Each structure stands twice: as C-alpha cells, then as structure tokens.
Amino acid sequence: MNVRAATPQDMDELLRLYEERMDVYLQYESRQPHYVENQAAWQTAILEWIEQDNANVLVVQRDDQLIGYMIAWVWKNPPFTYPATIGMVTELSVDGHCKQGGVGTALLESVSTWFREKGLESFEIRVPRRQAIEQAFWRAVGAEAYHDHMYFQLR
C-alpha cells in the first residue's frame, strides 16, 4: 500500500471511487440532483486541485489500483478569526470492496504531515452526517464534533 499525491493519470480510478462514495451519499441526500452532470466538473476540479499549493489530493495505491483518496485544503479564515488559517479535509473515500485495513489511517498520517509542513496544528473535517462509516472512522481516530454545519433551502 502506497500513499502519494494524485496525478492526472489517476483520474479514471479517482472517478470510480468518487462514484462509489456518491452512490452511498445519494441514498439519503436529495440535494445533488445533477450528480451525473457534476462528474465532469469534479474531474476538471481535481485536475486543477492537483496543481494548487493550498490543495492536496492524496491517493492510496495497492498494486495497480487506487483503493482510497482524500482531498485536503489550507483555507484562510475571515479576519479576526482564530486560527487565521485552517486545514480542512473535504472528502475521504475508501474502496468499499477493499479487504485491506488501514487505508484511512494511511491517508490521515500523510495529510497530517502535509498540514504540519504548512504550519498548522489542527484541521477540520467535513463529514456527511449520515455517512456512518466515515463518521465512525473520524471519531475512532480522535476527531470531535464542535459545531453543526446546517443547510437552509430558500423558497
């Protein structure tokens, strides 16, 4: 198992993992009606993020197959907010058919190193509320909820 930065050559496998993640997510989330159309936009964004200094797209590779990915960011907070800069993980996906444990932990170790290299002491994680496996992973490694991120539909 090898953790490394994603490359454009990983796009087919990244898309496969993204689709698997979205299939689970869409079972309970109705706010993604244009998921199929968004796939192309997601791919375009990934290719841009791979090149950005404030983004990190990590993959876990076993043999010739990707078995997980994580997308992380360094974001500036609004003025007068502490800390001024934060780390943020916005996506974590592990192949649901993968029999090898430790994929999430390997990604966590790599992203933690990257955040430390950026001068950060902690990071936040965006985890879908009903994504039970992902929620359980983050809690098991010591992440704590500290505020709710809510959605309000304008009518």
TIVEXZA-243001 format. One line per 5 residues: number of its first residue (from 1); their letters; for each residue z, x, y of N, C-alpha, C. Coordinates in nm, 3 decimals. Each point is the difference from the previous one (the first is absolute). Last residue first. Layout:
TIVEXZA-243001
NUM> A> Z,X,Y,Z,X,Y,Z,X,Y | ...;
END
This chain:
TIVEXZA-243001
155> RLQFY> -0.035,-3.684,2.955,-0.077,-0.122,-0.028,-0.062,-0.051,0.126 | 0.220,0.480,-0.244,-0.026,-0.076,0.122,-0.087,-0.119,-0.032 | 0.348,0.285,-0.323,-0.136,-0.052,0.015,-0.011,-0.080,0.130 | 0.331,0.417,-0.173,0.001,-0.132,0.061,-0.145,-0.042,0.025 | 0.339,0.383,-0.290,-0.135,-0.044,0.036,0.010,-0.141,0.058;
150> MHDHY> 0.353,0.466,-0.085,-0.036,-0.139,-0.020,-0.141,-0.028,0.051 | 0.381,0.392,-0.172,-0.128,-0.004,0.068,-0.055,-0.140,-0.029 | 0.526,0.202,-0.009,-0.108,-0.078,-0.060,-0.122,0.005,0.090 | 0.402,0.386,-0.078,-0.039,-0.115,0.081,-0.114,-0.072,-0.070 | 0.238,0.346,-0.218,0.079,0.001,0.122,-0.046,-0.103,0.102;
145> AEAGV> -0.003,0.191,-0.564,-0.055,-0.094,0.098,0.087,0.005,0.125 | -0.056,0.420,-0.343,0.084,-0.113,0.037,-0.072,-0.088,0.100 | -0.086,0.416,-0.411,-0.041,-0.066,0.124,0.088,-0.122,0.023 | 0.016,0.305,-0.395,0.096,0.006,0.109,-0.042,-0.061,0.132 | -0.207,0.018,-0.461,0.002,0.137,0.054,0.087,0.011,0.125;
140> ARWFA> -0.055,-0.421,-0.221,0.051,0.094,-0.100,0.006,0.143,0.053 | -0.197,-0.348,0.260,0.146,-0.013,-0.004,0.061,0.102,-0.097 | -0.468,-0.022,0.027,0.057,0.053,0.123,0.151,-0.012,0.002 | -0.233,-0.185,-0.373,-0.016,0.146,0.009,0.070,0.055,0.123 | -0.020,-0.468,-0.054,0.098,0.062,-0.089,-0.010,0.153,0.005;
135> QEIAQ> -0.319,-0.254,0.241,0.133,-0.017,0.059,0.104,0.075,-0.085 | -0.429,-0.023,-0.175,0.004,0.094,0.112,0.136,-0.008,0.070 | -0.078,-0.306,-0.342,0.005,0.135,-0.057,0.011,0.103,0.111 | -0.049,-0.463,0.123,0.128,0.032,-0.065,0.009,0.143,-0.051 | -0.245,-0.273,0.383,-0.056,0.104,-0.088,0.120,0.061,-0.074;
130> RRPVR> 0.026,-0.335,0.356,-0.008,-0.051,-0.137,-0.065,0.099,-0.097 | 0.061,0.107,0.472,0.126,-0.059,-0.045,-0.004,-0.043,-0.148 | -0.292,0.409,0.204,-0.009,-0.146,-0.006,0.125,-0.058,-0.066 | 0.011,0.457,0.268,-0.009,-0.047,-0.138,-0.013,-0.151,0.002 | 0.005,0.472,0.324,-0.041,-0.141,0.003,-0.025,-0.041,-0.144;
125> IEFSE> 0.321,0.403,0.226,-0.093,-0.043,-0.104,-0.034,-0.146,0.022 | 0.209,0.475,0.283,0.008,-0.141,-0.033,-0.108,-0.035,-0.102 | 0.280,0.487,0.112,-0.122,-0.080,0.016,0.027,-0.143,-0.040 | 0.249,0.519,0.164,0.001,-0.122,-0.081,-0.135,-0.069,0.019 | 0.090,0.413,0.212,0.118,0.001,-0.086,0.009,-0.123,-0.090;
120> LGKER> -0.416,0.320,0.265,0.072,-0.127,-0.014,0.117,0.014,-0.096 | -0.367,0.324,0.138,0.123,0.001,0.079,0.082,-0.127,-0.009 | -0.413,0.146,-0.240,-0.030,-0.063,0.130,0.125,-0.009,0.088 | 0.031,0.162,-0.443,-0.088,0.094,0.071,-0.038,-0.053,0.138 | 0.243,-0.284,-0.285,0.086,0.109,0.048,-0.083,0.103,0.078;
115> FWTSV> -0.235,-0.351,-0.208,0.077,-0.049,0.114,0.091,0.111,0.056 | -0.238,0.100,-0.392,-0.091,-0.014,0.114,0.075,-0.047,0.125 | 0.238,0.018,-0.406,-0.032,0.135,0.047,-0.089,-0.007,0.123 | 0.085,-0.401,-0.215,0.121,0.047,0.065,-0.020,0.141,0.056 | -0.339,-0.191,-0.262,0.000,-0.057,0.135,0.125,0.043,0.075;
110> SELLA> -0.039,0.140,-0.449,-0.106,0.059,0.082,0.002,-0.054,0.142 | 0.303,-0.182,-0.318,0.032,0.140,0.027,-0.104,0.064,0.091 | -0.081,-0.440,-0.147,0.113,0.004,0.092,0.035,0.145,0.036 | -0.321,-0.076,-0.336,-0.054,-0.031,0.133,0.110,0.009,0.105 | 0.134,0.050,-0.441,-0.082,0.116,0.038,-0.061,-0.022,0.139;
105> TGVGG> 0.239,-0.357,-0.189,0.090,0.107,0.038,-0.077,0.124,0.043 | -0.241,-0.367,-0.175,0.056,-0.031,0.131,0.091,0.111,0.050 | -0.166,0.048,-0.437,-0.111,0.005,0.097,0.053,-0.026,0.141 | 0.246,-0.001,-0.439,0.018,0.103,0.100,-0.109,0.009,0.105 | -0.072,-0.175,-0.523,0.097,-0.025,0.105,0.001,0.112,0.102;
100> QKCHG> -0.397,-0.191,-0.345,0.078,0.115,0.041,0.094,-0.037,0.113 | -0.337,-0.284,-0.201,0.117,0.009,-0.087,0.091,0.115,0.039 | -0.381,-0.339,0.256,0.047,0.137,-0.018,0.127,0.002,-0.084 | -0.253,-0.381,0.179,-0.024,0.034,-0.140,0.049,0.140,-0.034 | 0.016,-0.188,0.444,0.081,-0.086,-0.085,-0.017,0.029,-0.148;
95> DVSLE> -0.051,0.334,0.437,-0.083,-0.068,-0.101,0.091,-0.078,-0.095 | 0.157,0.092,0.495,0.000,0.074,-0.127,-0.077,-0.084,-0.100 | 0.088,0.038,0.572,-0.062,-0.068,-0.114,0.003,0.093,-0.121 | 0.171,-0.085,0.550,0.030,0.073,-0.123,-0.062,-0.080,-0.112 | 0.002,0.013,0.586,-0.051,-0.044,-0.130,0.045,0.095,-0.108;
90> TVMGI> 0.150,0.046,0.453,-0.054,-0.136,0.008,-0.059,-0.049,-0.130 | 0.375,0.365,0.240,-0.083,-0.016,-0.119,-0.047,-0.144,0.001 | 0.193,0.346,0.405,-0.018,-0.134,-0.054,-0.089,0.008,-0.125 | 0.320,0.302,0.403,-0.091,0.000,-0.114,-0.007,-0.141,-0.054 | 0.113,0.142,0.528,0.048,-0.039,-0.133,-0.108,0.024,-0.104;
85> TAPYT> 0.180,0.128,0.546,-0.108,0.004,-0.099,0.059,-0.035,-0.136 | 0.286,-0.024,0.364,-0.125,-0.012,0.075,-0.121,-0.004,-0.092 | 0.481,-0.184,-0.175,-0.058,0.126,0.044,-0.135,-0.023,0.069 | 0.235,-0.274,0.191,0.039,0.115,-0.083,-0.023,-0.034,-0.145 | -0.196,-0.158,0.519,0.039,-0.040,-0.134,0.035,0.126,-0.079;
80> FPPNK> -0.184,-0.019,0.454,0.143,-0.029,-0.002,0.048,-0.053,-0.135 | -0.521,-0.038,0.059,0.092,0.081,0.079,0.144,-0.052,-0.009 | -0.306,-0.111,-0.418,-0.005,-0.029,0.143,0.099,0.089,0.076 | -0.172,0.212,-0.449,0.071,-0.122,0.037,-0.019,-0.027,0.149 | -0.328,0.276,-0.353,0.083,0.010,0.120,0.064,-0.137,0.025;
75> WVWAI> -0.167,0.212,-0.490,-0.023,-0.093,0.110,0.094,0.029,0.115 | -0.226,0.194,-0.491,0.095,0.039,0.101,-0.035,-0.084,0.122 | -0.103,-0.104,-0.549,-0.036,0.019,0.141,0.113,0.065,0.075 | -0.227,-0.126,-0.541,0.113,0.026,0.089,-0.051,0.037,0.139 | -0.138,-0.206,-0.531,-0.050,0.022,0.135,0.121,0.011,0.092;
70> MYGIL> -0.120,0.064,-0.561,0.094,-0.038,0.103,-0.065,0.031,0.135 | -0.128,-0.064,-0.579,-0.023,0.051,0.134,0.109,-0.049,0.093 | -0.165,0.062,-0.576,0.082,-0.050,0.109,-0.043,0.057,0.133 | -0.208,0.098,-0.418,0.096,-0.095,-0.055,0.096,-0.050,0.107 | -0.524,0.247,-0.091,0.111,-0.021,0.092,0.091,-0.107,-0.059;
65> QDDRQ> -0.325,0.340,-0.293,0.024,-0.134,0.051,0.115,-0.001,0.100 | -0.176,0.359,-0.301,-0.102,-0.031,0.100,0.021,-0.136,0.066 | 0.412,0.256,-0.195,-0.132,0.028,-0.055,-0.103,-0.030,0.109 | 0.373,-0.170,0.202,0.027,0.044,-0.137,-0.134,0.011,-0.069 | 0.207,-0.048,0.539,-0.110,0.009,-0.095,0.053,0.050,-0.134;
60> VVLVN> 0.157,-0.232,0.504,0.049,0.063,-0.121,-0.115,-0.006,-0.100 | 0.014,-0.009,0.572,-0.038,-0.056,-0.129,0.070,0.076,-0.111 | 0.026,-0.104,0.582,0.030,0.081,-0.118,-0.045,-0.072,-0.126 | -0.069,0.005,0.558,-0.035,-0.079,-0.116,0.016,0.091,-0.121 | 0.164,-0.006,0.539,-0.003,0.076,-0.125,-0.028,-0.098,-0.113;
55> ANDQE> -0.007,0.063,0.593,-0.006,-0.081,-0.122,-0.004,0.091,-0.122 | -0.013,0.153,0.460,0.119,-0.085,-0.005,0.002,-0.091,-0.124 | -0.366,0.301,0.100,0.120,0.082,-0.011,0.127,-0.085,-0.014 | -0.516,-0.138,-0.163,0.094,-0.005,0.112,0.126,0.082,-0.027 | -0.381,-0.090,-0.311,-0.028,0.105,0.099,0.103,0.007,0.112;
50> IWELI> 0.009,-0.331,-0.348,0.002,0.129,-0.070,-0.014,0.115,0.099 | -0.050,-0.450,0.146,0.138,0.045,-0.010,0.012,0.135,-0.068 | -0.426,-0.216,0.031,0.046,0.046,0.131,0.142,0.059,-0.011 | -0.182,-0.198,-0.383,-0.078,0.121,0.032,0.040,0.057,0.136 | 0.190,-0.411,-0.129,0.053,0.110,-0.082,-0.073,0.130,0.033;
45> ATQWA> -0.161,-0.397,0.200,0.125,0.047,0.059,0.057,0.118,-0.078 | -0.377,-0.216,-0.172,-0.036,0.072,0.123,0.125,0.059,0.064 | 0.065,-0.279,-0.371,-0.063,0.126,-0.039,-0.035,0.084,0.122 | 0.163,-0.431,0.077,0.107,0.085,-0.053,-0.057,0.136,-0.039 | -0.302,-0.330,0.132,0.075,0.049,0.115,0.112,0.093,-0.045;
40> AQNEV> -0.245,-0.217,-0.333,-0.085,0.099,0.068,0.072,0.059,0.120 | 0.218,-0.349,-0.229,-0.010,0.119,-0.084,-0.083,0.109,0.068 | 0.070,-0.455,0.170,0.085,0.108,0.050,-0.009,0.127,-0.083 | -0.221,-0.411,-0.118,-0.065,0.060,0.116,0.079,0.118,0.053 | 0.193,-0.244,-0.350,-0.122,0.064,-0.048,-0.074,0.069,0.115;
35> YHPQR> 0.391,-0.253,0.107,0.029,0.120,-0.076,-0.127,0.072,-0.043 | 0.130,-0.399,0.299,-0.124,0.076,0.001,0.014,0.132,-0.075 | 0.365,-0.318,0.064,-0.112,-0.078,-0.052,-0.131,0.078,-0.009 | 0.528,0.072,0.056,-0.108,0.098,-0.018,-0.126,-0.071,-0.051 | 0.451,-0.196,0.063,-0.050,0.044,0.131,-0.111,0.105,-0.010;
30> SEYQL> 0.284,-0.222,-0.353,-0.123,-0.071,0.035,-0.062,0.046,0.131 | 0.342,0.172,-0.427,-0.026,0.017,0.143,-0.135,-0.061,0.036 | 0.191,0.041,-0.451,0.099,-0.073,0.079,-0.027,0.008,0.151 | -0.288,0.195,-0.333,0.057,-0.107,-0.081,0.100,-0.082,0.081 | -0.220,0.405,0.156,-0.062,-0.128,0.034,0.050,-0.116,-0.086;
25> YVDMR> 0.143,0.459,-0.079,0.045,-0.046,0.131,-0.051,-0.141,0.031 | -0.152,0.226,-0.389,0.140,-0.040,-0.014,0.048,-0.064,0.130 | -0.428,0.176,0.008,0.002,-0.110,-0.097,0.142,-0.052,-0.020 | -0.070,0.389,0.264,-0.027,-0.125,0.070,-0.002,-0.120,-0.094 | 0.054,0.434,-0.183,0.115,-0.032,0.084,-0.020,-0.134,0.069;
20> EEYLR> -0.361,0.168,-0.243,0.108,-0.039,-0.092,0.125,-0.040,0.079 | -0.360,0.175,0.242,-0.032,-0.134,-0.051,0.109,-0.050,-0.094 | 0.034,0.442,0.157,0.022,-0.094,0.109,-0.025,-0.143,-0.048 | -0.103,0.349,-0.295,0.145,-0.016,0.014,0.037,-0.099,0.110 | -0.456,0.107,-0.054,0.048,-0.065,-0.123,0.150,-0.026,0.010;
15> LLEDM> -0.199,0.252,0.342,-0.033,-0.142,0.011,0.047,-0.077,-0.123 | 0.046,0.466,-0.005,0.091,-0.059,0.099,-0.025,-0.150,0.013 | -0.297,0.242,-0.266,0.129,-0.017,-0.067,0.105,-0.058,0.095 | -0.426,0.098,0.177,-0.014,-0.101,-0.105,0.133,-0.028,-0.069 | -0.018,0.351,0.334,-0.009,-0.137,0.051,-0.013,-0.106,-0.109;
10> DQPTA> 0.043,0.512,0.016,0.097,-0.086,-0.069,-0.022,-0.149,0.027 | -0.242,0.369,0.211,-0.045,-0.016,-0.139,0.094,-0.091,-0.081 | 0.098,0.139,0.455,-0.101,-0.106,-0.008,-0.050,-0.026,-0.142 | 0.490,0.190,0.032,-0.128,0.047,0.052,-0.099,-0.116,-0.005 | 0.584,0.088,-0.004,-0.122,-0.070,-0.041,-0.123,0.065,0.064;
5> ARVNM> 0.458,0.272,-0.116,-0.061,-0.081,0.106,-0.128,-0.063,-0.054 | 0.374,0.109,-0.361,-0.080,0.073,0.097,-0.049,-0.095,0.108 | 0.298,0.072,-0.505,-0.001,-0.072,0.128,-0.075,0.087,0.099 | 0.009,-0.038,-0.568,-0.018,0.082,0.119,-0.002,-0.089,0.125 | 0.113,0.030,-0.575,0.000,-0.087,0.117,0.000,0.091,0.123;
END
